C-alpha cells in the first residue's frame, strides 16, 4: 500500500510539470515518542496510542529473523519543483509485540534536471 501511494504521488508530480508551490502527502511521524515504547512489551494498541494510526500496514522478511514480521508505516513527503523531502518510519512487530523500527529522514534532496 505504501509503495503504491508513493508511486502514484510521484507520478502525479512528474506529469504535472514544474511549479513553485509545495505538494505535501501524509503527516510527519512523531519519532520523539518512540522512546515510550518497549521492545517485546508494548503491543499494537500501545503503539497506535503512542504514534497514531499508521498510514500503511504490511509485512517484512529480515535476514536475522526467522519468518515474516508485521510492519506499520508512517510517512510524509513534501515535494516542490526543486526539492523533495521525505520522512519514513517503519515499525516492526513480532507477533503482536513491538519489535523495533527503522527511521529515514531525507530532507532537501535536490531534483536532477533531465538533459
MOPAC internal coordinates of N, CA, C and O (Angstrom, degrees):
PM7 1SCF
backbone

  N    0.0000 0     0.00 0     0.00 0    0    0    0
  C    1.4403 1     0.00 0     0.00 0    1    0    0
  C    1.5298 1   110.98 1     0.00 0    2    1    0
  O    1.2310 1   120.87 1   134.66 1    3    2    1
  N    1.3463 1   115.95 1   -45.34 1    3    2    1
  C    1.4587 1   120.40 1   178.48 1    5    3    2
  C    1.5174 1   110.35 1   -59.67 1    6    5    3
  O    1.2310 1   120.48 1   133.87 1    7    6    5
  N    1.3330 1   116.69 1   -46.13 1    7    6    5
  C    1.4602 1   120.85 1  -178.03 1    9    7    6
  C    1.5278 1   110.67 1   -61.35 1   10    9    7
  O    1.2310 1   120.31 1   137.17 1   11   10    9
  N    1.3306 1   117.01 1   -42.83 1   11   10    9
  C    1.4635 1   121.32 1  -179.53 1   13   11   10
  C    1.5168 1   111.17 1   -63.85 1   14   13   11
  O    1.2310 1   120.13 1   135.66 1   15   14   13
  N    1.3498 1   117.35 1   -44.34 1   15   14   13
  C    1.4657 1   119.50 1  -177.92 1   17   15   14
  C    1.5250 1   111.83 1   -67.62 1   18   17   15
  O    1.2310 1   120.18 1   142.09 1   19   18   17
  N    1.3334 1   117.26 1   -37.91 1   19   18   17
  C    1.4723 1   120.37 1   179.53 1   21   19   18
  C    1.5248 1   109.81 1   -68.18 1   22   21   19
  O    1.2310 1   120.04 1   135.85 1   23   22   21
  N    1.3386 1   117.52 1   -44.15 1   23   22   21
  C    1.4691 1   120.96 1   179.68 1   25   23   22
  C    1.5217 1   110.53 1   -63.05 1   26   25   23
  O    1.2310 1   119.97 1   136.42 1   27   26   25
  N    1.3399 1   117.66 1   -43.58 1   27   26   25
  C    1.4700 1   120.72 1   179.39 1   29   27   26
  C    1.5206 1   110.93 1   -63.26 1   30   29   27
  O    1.2310 1   120.43 1   137.66 1   31   30   29
  N    1.3256 1   116.79 1   -42.34 1   31   30   29
  C    1.4641 1   121.39 1  -179.99 1   33   31   30
  C    1.5341 1   110.61 1   -62.45 1   34   33   31
  O    1.2310 1   120.56 1   134.48 1   35   34   33
  N    1.3354 1   116.53 1   -45.52 1   35   34   33
  C    1.4631 1   119.87 1  -179.79 1   37   35   34
  C    1.5311 1   111.61 1   -67.35 1   38   37   35
  O    1.2310 1   120.07 1   145.28 1   39   38   37
  N    1.3299 1   117.47 1   -34.72 1   39   38   37
  C    1.4636 1   120.65 1   177.93 1   41   39   38
  C    1.5213 1   111.08 1   -63.56 1   42   41   39
  O    1.2310 1   120.44 1   138.52 1   43   42   41
  N    1.3190 1   116.76 1   -41.48 1   43   42   41
  C    1.4656 1   120.96 1   177.81 1   45   43   42
  C    1.5229 1   110.07 1   -62.75 1   46   45   43
  O    1.2310 1   120.54 1   139.27 1   47   46   45
  N    1.3309 1   116.58 1   -40.73 1   47   46   45
  C    1.4635 1   120.18 1  -179.37 1   49   47   46
  C    1.5266 1   111.84 1   -66.69 1   50   49   47
  O    1.2310 1   120.35 1   138.38 1   51   50   49
  N    1.3253 1   116.94 1   -41.62 1   51   50   49
  C    1.4646 1   120.71 1  -179.65 1   53   51   50
  C    1.5223 1   110.40 1   -66.29 1   54   53   51
  O    1.2310 1   120.34 1   136.97 1   55   54   53
  N    1.3157 1   116.95 1   -43.03 1   55   54   53
  C    1.4671 1   120.84 1  -179.20 1   57   55   54
  C    1.5239 1   112.56 1   -70.90 1   58   57   55
  O    1.2310 1   120.54 1   158.27 1   59   58   57
  N    1.3111 1   116.58 1   -21.73 1   59   58   57
  C    1.4578 1   120.44 1  -176.57 1   61   59   58
  C    1.5166 1   114.16 1   -78.07 1   62   61   59
  O    1.2310 1   119.93 1   166.97 1   63   62   61
  N    1.3218 1   117.73 1   -13.03 1   63   62   61
  C    1.4599 1   120.06 1  -179.68 1   65   63   62
  C    1.5187 1   111.84 1    80.57 1   66   65   63
  O    1.2310 1   120.65 1    16.26 1   67   66   65
  N    1.3197 1   116.37 1  -163.74 1   67   66   65
  C    1.4690 1   121.45 1  -177.12 1   69   67   66
  C    1.5230 1   110.76 1   -89.14 1   70   69   67
  O    1.2310 1   120.56 1   -37.27 1   71   70   69
  N    1.3036 1   116.54 1   142.73 1   71   70   69
  C    1.4558 1   123.09 1   177.43 1   73   71   70
  C    1.5136 1   107.97 1  -152.80 1   74   73   71
  O    1.2310 1   120.57 1   -19.17 1   75   74   73
  N    1.3161 1   116.51 1   160.83 1   75   74   73
  C    1.4598 1   120.82 1  -177.10 1   77   75   74
  C    1.5138 1   111.99 1   -91.54 1   78   77   75
  O    1.2310 1   119.59 1   156.78 1   79   78   77
  N    1.3063 1   118.39 1   -23.22 1   79   78   77
  C    1.4621 1   119.77 1  -175.74 1   81   79   78
  C    1.5224 1   111.75 1   -81.96 1   82   81   79
  O    1.2310 1   121.33 1   -12.70 1   83   82   81
  N    1.3121 1   115.06 1   167.30 1   83   82   81
  C    1.4476 1   122.34 1  -178.31 1   85   83   82
  C    1.5259 1   110.93 1   -97.70 1   86   85   83
  O    1.2310 1   120.58 1   -36.90 1   87   86   85
  N    1.3202 1   116.49 1   143.10 1   87   86   85
  C    1.4621 1   121.93 1   172.90 1   89   87   86
  C    1.5151 1   107.42 1  -113.12 1   90   89   87
  O    1.2310 1   120.46 1   -47.99 1   91   90   89
  N    1.3214 1   116.72 1   132.01 1   91   90   89
  C    1.4584 1   121.19 1  -176.09 1   93   91   90
  C    1.5220 1   109.97 1  -122.80 1   94   93   91
  O    1.2310 1   121.13 1   -34.23 1   95   94   93
  N    1.3334 1   115.45 1   145.77 1   95   94   93
  C    1.4479 1   122.25 1   179.41 1   97   95   94
  C    1.5206 1   108.31 1  -139.82 1   98   97   95
  O    1.2310 1   120.07 1   -51.32 1   99   98   97
  N    1.3315 1   117.47 1   128.68 1   99   98   97
  C    1.4575 1   121.56 1   176.28 1  101   99   98
  C    1.5112 1   113.86 1    88.57 1  102  101   99
  O    1.2310 1   121.38 1    16.43 1  103  102  101
  N    1.3148 1   114.97 1  -163.57 1  103  102  101
  C    1.4678 1   123.57 1  -177.66 1  105  103  102
  C    1.5251 1   108.23 1  -136.48 1  106  105  103
  O    1.2310 1   119.85 1   -41.53 1  107  106  105
  N    1.3259 1   117.90 1   138.47 1  107  106  105
  C    1.4596 1   121.12 1  -179.54 1  109  107  106
  C    1.5348 1   109.02 1   -62.30 1  110  109  107
  O    1.2310 1   119.90 1   -55.63 1  111  110  109
  N    1.3390 1   117.79 1   124.37 1  111  110  109
  C    1.4673 1   120.60 1  -179.58 1  113  111  110
  C    1.5275 1   112.20 1   -63.04 1  114  113  111
  O    1.2310 1   120.54 1   -35.14 1  115  114  113
  N    1.3176 1   116.58 1   144.86 1  115  114  113
  C    1.4706 1   122.27 1  -178.86 1  117  115  114
  C    1.5285 1   109.99 1   -89.57 1  118  117  115
  O    1.2310 1   120.58 1  -110.73 1  119  118  117
  N    1.3251 1   116.49 1    69.27 1  119  118  117
  C    1.4618 1   121.19 1  -176.88 1  121  119  118
  C    1.5195 1   112.89 1   -66.38 1  122  121  119
  O    1.2310 1   119.68 1   159.69 1  123  122  121
  N    1.3225 1   118.21 1   -20.31 1  123  122  121
  C    1.4626 1   120.58 1   178.60 1  125  123  122
  C    1.5260 1   111.89 1   -63.32 1  126  125  123
  O    1.2310 1   120.18 1   160.96 1  127  126  125
  N    1.3268 1   117.26 1   -19.04 1  127  126  125
  C    1.4652 1   120.83 1  -178.72 1  129  127  126
  C    1.5331 1   113.41 1   -94.42 1  130  129  127
  O    1.2310 1   119.77 1   178.67 1  131  130  129
  N    1.3212 1   118.05 1    -1.33 1  131  130  129
  C    1.4595 1   121.00 1  -179.90 1  133  131  130
  C    1.5317 1   112.23 1   -59.78 1  134  133  131
  O    1.2310 1   120.13 1   149.10 1  135  134  133
  N    1.3173 1   117.36 1   -30.90 1  135  134  133
  C    1.4673 1   120.63 1  -179.18 1  137  135  134
  C    1.5304 1   112.46 1   -65.89 1  138  137  135
  O    1.2310 1   119.92 1   164.06 1  139  138  137
  N    1.3312 1   117.77 1   -15.94 1  139  138  137
  C    1.4640 1   121.39 1   178.04 1  141  139  138
  C    1.5270 1   111.70 1   -77.41 1  142  141  139
  O    1.2310 1   120.20 1   162.95 1  143  142  141
  N    1.3248 1   117.23 1   -17.05 1  143  142  141
  C    1.4710 1   121.57 1  -177.99 1  145  143  142
  C    1.5258 1   110.28 1   -89.90 1  146  145  143
  O    1.2310 1   120.72 1   -34.55 1  147  146  145
  N    1.3453 1   116.22 1   145.45 1  147  146  145
  C    1.4574 1   121.55 1  -178.69 1  149  147  146
  C    1.5285 1   109.89 1  -119.03 1  150  149  147
  O    1.2310 1   121.14 1   -56.47 1  151  150  149
  N    1.3296 1   115.42 1   123.53 1  151  150  149
  C    1.4654 1   120.85 1  -179.10 1  153  151  150
  C    1.5216 1   110.06 1   -60.53 1  154  153  151
  O    1.2310 1   121.27 1   -48.85 1  155  154  153
  N    1.3381 1   115.17 1   131.15 1  155  154  153
  C    1.4528 1   121.81 1   178.54 1  157  155  154
  C    1.5172 1   114.63 1    80.46 1  158  157  155
  O    1.2310 1   119.87 1   169.16 1  159  158  157
  N    1.3366 1   117.85 1   -10.84 1  159  158  157
  C    1.4713 1   121.69 1  -177.47 1  161  159  158
  C    1.5219 1   111.35 1  -114.83 1  162  161  159
  O    1.2310 1   120.21 1   131.02 1  163  162  161
  N    1.3342 1   117.20 1   -48.98 1  163  162  161
  C    1.4689 1   120.43 1   179.82 1  165  163  162
  C    1.5240 1   109.61 1   -65.61 1  166  165  163
  O    1.2310 1   120.35 1   -44.41 1  167  166  165
  N    1.3304 1   116.93 1   135.59 1  167  166  165
  C    1.4611 1   120.33 1   178.64 1  169  167  166
  C    1.5286 1   110.23 1  -101.58 1  170  169  167
  O    1.2310 1   120.80 1     0.49 1  171  170  169
  N    1.3249 1   116.07 1  -179.51 1  171  170  169
  C    1.4653 1   120.72 1  -176.76 1  173  171  170
  C    1.5278 1   112.15 1   -61.24 1  174  173  171
  O    1.2310 1   119.97 1   142.69 1  175  174  173
  N    1.3205 1   117.66 1   -37.31 1  175  174  173
  C    1.4667 1   120.25 1   178.86 1  177  175  174
  C    1.5268 1   111.21 1   -63.71 1  178  177  175
  O    1.2310 1   120.42 1   139.41 1  179  178  177
  N    1.3371 1   116.80 1   -40.59 1  179  178  177
  C    1.4654 1   120.01 1   178.68 1  181  179  178
  C    1.5283 1   110.98 1   -67.02 1  182  181  179
  O    1.2310 1   120.30 1   140.73 1  183  182  181
  N    1.3269 1   117.04 1   -39.27 1  183  182  181
  C    1.4661 1   120.53 1   176.90 1  185  183  182
  C    1.5299 1   109.54 1   -61.97 1  186  185  183
  O    1.2310 1   120.20 1   136.64 1  187  186  185
  N    1.3239 1   117.22 1   -43.36 1  187  186  185
  C    1.4676 1   121.06 1   179.30 1  189  187  186
  C    1.5378 1   110.90 1   -62.93 1  190  189  187
  O    1.2310 1   120.44 1   136.57 1  191  190  189
  N    1.3299 1   116.77 1   -43.43 1  191  190  189
  C    1.4753 1   119.59 1   178.57 1  193  191  190
  C    1.5310 1   111.11 1   -64.48 1  194  193  191
  O    1.2310 1   120.26 1   144.49 1  195  194  193
  N    1.3219 1   117.11 1   -35.51 1  195  194  193
  C    1.4687 1   121.67 1  -176.45 1  197  195  194
  C    1.5231 1   112.66 1   -78.79 1  198  197  195
  O    1.2310 1   120.38 1   134.54 1  199  198  197
  N    1.3313 1   116.88 1   -45.46 1  199  198  197
  C    1.4679 1   121.21 1  -173.67 1  201  199  198
  C    1.5257 1   114.29 1  -104.79 1  202  201  199
  O    1.2310 1   120.22 1   166.17 1  203  202  201
  N    1.3209 1   117.19 1   -13.83 1  203  202  201
  C    1.4550 1   120.32 1  -176.91 1  205  203  202
  C    1.5153 1   111.36 1    95.28 1  206  205  203
  O    1.2310 1   121.20 1    -1.46 1  207  206  205
  N    1.3118 1   115.31 1   178.54 1  207  206  205
  C    1.4686 1   121.61 1  -179.74 1  209  207  206
  C    1.5311 1   109.24 1   -69.13 1  210  209  207
  O    1.2310 1   119.50 1   -49.62 1  211  210  209
  N    1.3255 1   118.55 1   130.38 1  211  210  209
  C    1.4745 1   119.71 1   179.34 1  213  211  210
  C    1.5236 1   110.98 1   -69.88 1  214  213  211
  O    1.2310 1   120.98 1   -26.78 1  215  214  213
  N    1.3227 1   115.73 1   153.22 1  215  214  213
  C    1.4568 1   120.47 1   176.50 1  217  215  214
  C    1.5222 1   111.73 1   -86.84 1  218  217  215
  O    1.2310 1   120.60 1   162.93 1  219  218  217
  N    1.3124 1   116.46 1   -17.07 1  219  218  217
  C    1.4554 1   120.69 1   178.39 1  221  219  218
  C    1.5136 1   110.80 1  -149.00 1  222  221  219
  O    1.2310 1   121.16 1   -28.84 1  223  222  221
  N    1.3273 1   115.39 1   151.16 1  223  222  221
  C    1.4664 1   121.60 1   176.45 1  225  223  222
  C    1.5139 1   107.27 1  -132.57 1  226  225  223
  O    1.2310 1   120.80 1   -39.40 1  227  226  225
  N    1.3404 1   116.08 1   140.60 1  227  226  225
  C    1.4498 1   119.00 1  -179.27 1  229  227  226
  C    1.5036 1   111.62 1  -162.94 1  230  229  227
  O    1.2310 1   121.39 1    26.12 1  231  230  229
  N    1.3290 1   114.94 1  -153.88 1  231  230  229
  C    1.4492 1   122.12 1  -179.51 1  233  231  230
  C    1.5119 1   109.30 1  -141.15 1  234  233  231
  O    1.2310 1   121.08 1   -24.41 1  235  234  233
  N    1.3370 1   115.55 1   155.59 1  235  234  233
  C    1.4628 1   120.44 1   178.38 1  237  235  234
  C    1.5196 1   109.70 1  -143.27 1  238  237  235
  O    1.2310 1   121.43 1   -33.88 1  239  238  237
  N    1.3022 1   114.88 1   146.12 1  239  238  237
  C    1.4667 1   121.23 1   173.91 1  241  239  238
  C    1.5282 1   106.12 1  -111.99 1  242  241  239
  O    1.2310 1   121.28 1   -54.22 1  243  242  241
  N    1.3371 1   115.16 1   125.78 1  243  242  241
  C    1.4605 1   120.38 1  -178.02 1  245  243  242
  C    1.5268 1   109.10 1  -115.25 1  246  245  243
  O    1.2310 1   119.81 1   -34.63 1  247  246  245
  N    1.3334 1   117.96 1   145.37 1  247  246  245
  C    1.4633 1   120.59 1  -175.70 1  249  247  246
  C    1.5331 1   113.99 1   -61.97 1  250  249  247
  O    1.2310 1   119.74 1   148.01 1  251  250  249
  N    1.3167 1   118.10 1   -31.99 1  251  250  249
  C    1.4641 1   120.26 1  -176.07 1  253  251  250
  C    1.5302 1   113.23 1   -95.54 1  254  253  251
  O    1.2310 1   120.20 1  -169.04 1  255  254  253
  N    1.3253 1   117.22 1    10.96 1  255  254  253
  C    1.4612 1   121.37 1  -176.51 1  257  255  254
  C    1.5204 1   109.73 1  -130.75 1  258  257  255
  O    1.2310 1   120.20 1   -55.62 1  259  258  257
  N    1.3275 1   117.23 1   124.38 1  259  258  257
  C    1.4693 1   118.45 1   179.24 1  261  259  258
  C    1.5302 1   110.90 1   -74.77 1  262  261  259
  O    1.2310 1   120.71 1   -56.03 1  263  262  261
  N    1.3049 1   116.25 1   123.97 1  263  262  261
  C    1.4615 1   119.74 1   178.51 1  265  263  262
  C    1.5114 1   113.02 1    97.29 1  266  265  263
  O    1.2310 1   121.66 1    13.63 1  267  266  265
  N    1.3103 1   114.42 1  -166.37 1  267  266  265
  C    1.4602 1   121.87 1  -175.35 1  269  267  266
  C    1.5284 1   109.61 1  -111.29 1  270  269  267
  O    1.2310 1   120.66 1   -42.47 1  271  270  269
  N    1.3323 1   116.34 1   137.53 1  271  270  269
  C    1.4635 1   121.61 1   176.81 1  273  271  270
  C    1.5159 1   109.95 1  -105.91 1  274  273  271
  O    1.2310 1   120.85 1   -33.58 1  275  274  273
  N    1.3343 1   115.99 1   146.42 1  275  274  273
  C    1.4626 1   120.68 1   172.68 1  277  275  274
  C    1.5224 1   107.98 1   -75.19 1  278  277  275
  O    1.2310 1   121.11 1   -32.17 1  279  278  277
  N    1.3413 1   115.47 1   147.83 1  279  278  277
  C    1.4658 1   120.69 1   177.43 1  281  279  278
  C    1.5214 1   109.96 1  -133.10 1  282  281  279
  O    1.2310 1   121.49 1   -31.01 1  283  282  281
  N    1.3112 1   114.75 1   148.99 1  283  282  281
  C    1.4630 1   122.56 1   169.44 1  285  283  282
  C    1.5090 1   106.80 1  -121.93 1  286  285  283
  O    1.2310 1   120.29 1   -35.67 1  287  286  285
  N    1.3334 1   117.06 1   144.33 1  287  286  285
  C    1.4662 1   119.88 1   179.35 1  289  287  286
  C    1.5279 1   111.06 1  -125.23 1  290  289  287
  O    1.2310 1   122.33 1   -34.84 1  291  290  289
  N    1.3144 1   113.15 1   145.16 1  291  290  289
  C    1.4600 1   123.56 1   176.81 1  293  291  290
  C    1.5163 1   105.71 1  -129.54 1  294  293  291
  O    1.2310 1   119.81 1   -58.17 1  295  294  293
  N    1.3298 1   117.97 1   121.83 1  295  294  293
  C    1.4571 1   119.07 1  -175.86 1  297  295  294
  C    1.5273 1   112.38 1  -138.62 1  298  297  295
  O    1.2310 1   122.24 1   -22.75 1  299  298  297
  N    1.3390 1   113.32 1   157.25 1  299  298  297
  C    1.4613 1   121.12 1   177.22 1  301  299  298
  C    1.5202 1   107.14 1  -146.81 1  302  301  299
  O    1.2310 1   120.59 1   -45.35 1  303  302  301
  N    1.3339 1   116.48 1   134.65 1  303  302  301
  C    1.4607 1   121.33 1   176.09 1  305  303  302
  C    1.5254 1   109.31 1  -129.62 1  306  305  303
  O    1.2310 1   120.92 1   -39.88 1  307  306  305
  N    1.3101 1   115.84 1   140.12 1  307  306  305
  C    1.4599 1   122.97 1   175.68 1  309  307  306
  C    1.5228 1   105.97 1  -131.54 1  310  309  307
  O    1.2310 1   120.62 1   -66.28 1  311  310  309
  N    1.3246 1   116.43 1   113.72 1  311  310  309
  C    1.4603 1   120.82 1  -173.05 1  313  311  310
  C    1.5235 1   110.19 1  -124.22 1  314  313  311
  O    1.2310 1   120.76 1   -47.90 1  315  314  313
  N    1.3215 1   116.16 1   132.10 1  315  314  313
  C    1.4589 1   122.18 1   171.73 1  317  315  314
  C    1.5263 1   107.06 1  -122.73 1  318  317  315
  O    1.2310 1   120.70 1     2.38 1  319  318  317
  N    1.3139 1   116.27 1  -177.62 1  319  318  317
  C    1.4693 1   119.46 1   179.41 1  321  319  318
  C    1.5268 1   111.89 1   -68.64 1  322  321  319
  O    1.2310 1   119.98 1   162.79 1  323  322  321
  N    1.3259 1   117.64 1   -17.21 1  323  322  321
  C    1.4650 1   120.33 1  -176.49 1  325  323  322
  C    1.5247 1   114.61 1  -115.34 1  326  325  323
  O    1.2310 1   119.71 1   155.82 1  327  326  325
  N    1.3308 1   118.17 1   -24.18 1  327  326  325
  C    1.4594 1   120.78 1  -175.15 1  329  327  326
  C    1.5207 1   111.84 1  -137.39 1  330  329  327
  O    1.2310 1   121.84 1   -25.05 1  331  330  329
  N    1.3250 1   114.09 1   154.95 1  331  330  329
  C    1.4538 1   121.61 1   174.67 1  333  331  330
  C    1.5214 1   107.33 1  -128.61 1  334  333  331
  O    1.2310 1   120.47 1   -48.39 1  335  334  333
  N    1.3188 1   116.70 1   131.61 1  335  334  333
  C    1.4613 1   121.44 1   175.13 1  337  335  334
  C    1.5114 1   108.37 1  -123.70 1  338  337  335
  O    1.2310 1   120.57 1   -42.41 1  339  338  337
  N    1.3347 1   116.52 1   137.59 1  339  338  337
  C    1.4533 1   119.35 1  -179.32 1  341  339  338
  C    1.5127 1   110.30 1  -145.12 1  342  341  339
  O    1.2310 1   121.18 1   -43.43 1  343  342  341
  N    1.3154 1   115.35 1   136.57 1  343  342  341
  C    1.4563 1   122.90 1   171.37 1  345  343  342
  C    1.5232 1   106.27 1  -118.60 1  346  345  343
  O    1.2310 1   120.11 1   -46.22 1  347  346  345
  N    1.3100 1   117.40 1   133.78 1  347  346  345
  C    1.4611 1   120.89 1   178.80 1  349  347  346
  C    1.5162 1   109.04 1  -139.78 1  350  349  347
  O    1.2310 1   120.82 1   -55.50 1  351  350  349
  N    1.3237 1   116.04 1   124.50 1  351  350  349
  C    1.4548 1   123.04 1   175.88 1  353  351  350
  C    1.5241 1   107.62 1  -118.02 1  354  353  351
  O    1.2310 1   120.39 1   -56.92 1  355  354  353
  N    1.3366 1   116.86 1   123.08 1  355  354  353
  C    1.4589 1   122.02 1   175.81 1  357  355  354
  C    1.5197 1   107.47 1  -114.21 1  358  357  355
  O    1.2310 1   120.66 1   -57.88 1  359  358  357
  N    1.3319 1   116.35 1   122.12 1  359  358  357
  C    1.4631 1   122.67 1  -179.14 1  361  359  358
  C    1.5272 1   108.12 1  -104.82 1  362  361  359
  O    1.2310 1   120.61 1   -46.09 1  363  362  361
  N    1.3348 1   116.43 1   133.91 1  363  362  361
  C    1.4617 1   122.38 1  -178.43 1  365  363  362
  C    1.5251 1   111.34 1  -106.19 1  366  365  363
  O    1.2310 1   121.20 1   -33.81 1  367  366  365
  N    1.3367 1   115.32 1   146.19 1  367  366  365
  C    1.4585 1   121.96 1   176.86 1  369  367  366
  C    1.5196 1   109.74 1  -126.98 1  370  369  367
  O    1.2310 1   121.06 1   -40.10 1  371  370  369
  N    1.3246 1   115.57 1   139.90 1  371  370  369
  C    1.4621 1   122.77 1   170.31 1  373  371  370
  C    1.5132 1   105.00 1  -105.07 1  374  373  371
  O    1.2310 1   120.74 1   -76.07 1  375  374  373
  N    1.2988 1   116.19 1   103.93 1  375  374  373
  C    1.4624 1   124.62 1  -169.02 1  377  375  374
  C    1.5304 1   107.52 1    61.60 1  378  377  375
  O    1.2310 1   118.86 1    69.24 1  379  378  377
  N    1.3132 1   119.79 1  -110.76 1  379  378  377
  C    1.4703 1   121.61 1   179.31 1  381  379  378
  C    1.5301 1   112.51 1  -106.18 1  382  381  379
  O    1.2310 1   119.79 1  -179.62 1  383  382  381
  N    1.3360 1   118.00 1     0.38 1  383  382  381
  C    1.4721 1   121.88 1  -174.51 1  385  383  382
  C    1.5318 1   111.50 1   -99.05 1  386  385  383
  O    1.2310 1   121.00 1   -39.39 1  387  386  385
  N    1.3231 1   115.70 1   140.61 1  387  386  385
  C    1.4688 1   123.08 1   175.59 1  389  387  386
  C    1.5277 1   109.07 1   -57.33 1  390  389  387
  O    1.2310 1   120.57 1   -45.38 1  391  390  389
  N    1.3514 1   116.52 1   134.62 1  391  390  389
  C    1.4631 1   120.20 1  -175.22 1  393  391  390
  C    1.5323 1   112.90 1  -132.96 1  394  393  391
  O    1.2310 1   119.72 1  -164.96 1  395  394  393
  N    1.3262 1   118.13 1    15.04 1  395  394  393
  C    1.4554 1   120.45 1   177.04 1  397  395  394
  C    1.5159 1   112.54 1   120.91 1  398  397  395
  O    1.2310 1   121.22 1     4.90 1  399  398  397
  N    1.3287 1   115.27 1  -175.10 1  399  398  397
  C    1.4689 1   120.07 1  -175.48 1  401  399  398
  C    1.5209 1   111.40 1  -155.06 1  402  401  399
  O    1.2310 1   121.14 1   -16.12 1  403  402  401
  N    1.3203 1   115.43 1   163.88 1  403  402  401
  C    1.4598 1   124.09 1   167.55 1  405  403  402
  C    1.5225 1   106.79 1  -122.93 1  406  405  403
  O    1.2310 1   120.08 1   -43.63 1  407  406  405
  N    1.3301 1   117.46 1   136.37 1  407  406  405
  C    1.4606 1   122.64 1  -178.01 1  409  407  406
  C    1.5184 1   108.91 1  -126.32 1  410  409  407
  O    1.2310 1   121.08 1   -54.32 1  411  410  409
  N    1.3337 1   115.54 1   125.68 1  411  410  409
  C    1.4623 1   121.64 1   177.61 1  413  411  410
  C    1.5249 1   108.47 1  -118.56 1  414  413  411
  O    1.2310 1   120.51 1   -52.88 1  415  414  413
  N    1.3220 1   116.62 1   127.12 1  415  414  413
  C    1.4660 1   122.94 1   178.45 1  417  415  414
  C    1.5244 1   106.33 1  -123.49 1  418  417  415
  O    1.2310 1   120.85 1   -81.58 1  419  418  417
  N    1.3085 1   115.97 1    98.42 1  419  418  417
  C    1.4619 1   121.87 1  -177.13 1  421  419  418
  C    1.5262 1   108.24 1  -114.22 1  422  421  419
  O    1.2310 1   120.83 1   -88.42 1  423  422  421
  N    1.3133 1   116.02 1    91.58 1  423  422  421
  C    1.4644 1   120.17 1  -178.23 1  425  423  422
  C    1.5217 1   111.23 1  -105.26 1  426  425  423
  O    1.2310 1   121.86 1   -31.65 1  427  426  425
  N    1.3135 1   114.05 1   148.35 1  427  426  425
  C    1.4686 1   122.51 1   172.09 1  429  427  426
  C    1.5254 1   114.15 1    55.67 1  430  429  427
  O    1.2310 1   120.72 1  -137.53 1  431  430  429
  N    1.3149 1   116.22 1    42.47 1  431  430  429
  C    1.4534 1   119.96 1   173.61 1  433  431  430
  C    1.5312 1   108.24 1   -75.81 1  434  433  431
  O    1.2310 1   120.31 1   -52.94 1  435  434  433
  N    1.2905 1   117.01 1   127.06 1  435  434  433
  C    1.4688 1   121.32 1  -178.23 1  437  435  434
  C    1.5196 1   109.54 1   -80.01 1  438  437  435
  O    1.2310 1   121.02 1   -44.12 1  439  438  437
  N    1.3347 1   115.65 1   135.88 1  439  438  437
  C    1.4637 1   120.54 1   176.21 1  441  439  438
  C    1.5249 1   108.25 1   -79.98 1  442  441  439
  O    1.2310 1   120.96 1   -42.79 1  443  442  441
  N    1.3078 1   115.77 1   137.21 1  443  442  441
  C    1.4472 1   122.07 1   179.42 1  445  443  442
  C    1.5166 1   109.96 1   -85.34 1  446  445  443
  O    1.2310 1   120.11 1   -42.08 1  447  446  445
  N    1.3143 1   117.40 1   137.92 1  447  446  445
  C    1.4603 1   121.14 1   175.81 1  449  447  446
  C    1.5164 1   108.75 1   -82.61 1  450  449  447
  O    1.2310 1   121.24 1   -43.11 1  451  450  449
  N    1.3291 1   115.23 1   136.89 1  451  450  449
  C    1.4640 1   120.51 1   176.14 1  453  451  450
  C    1.5273 1   109.40 1   -75.08 1  454  453  451
  O    1.2310 1   119.98 1   -38.18 1  455  454  453
  N    1.3279 1   117.65 1   141.82 1  455  454  453
  C    1.4721 1   120.07 1  -179.89 1  457  455  454
  C    1.5004 1   110.48 1   -88.19 1  458  457  455
  O    1.2310 1   120.10 1   180.00 1  459  458  457

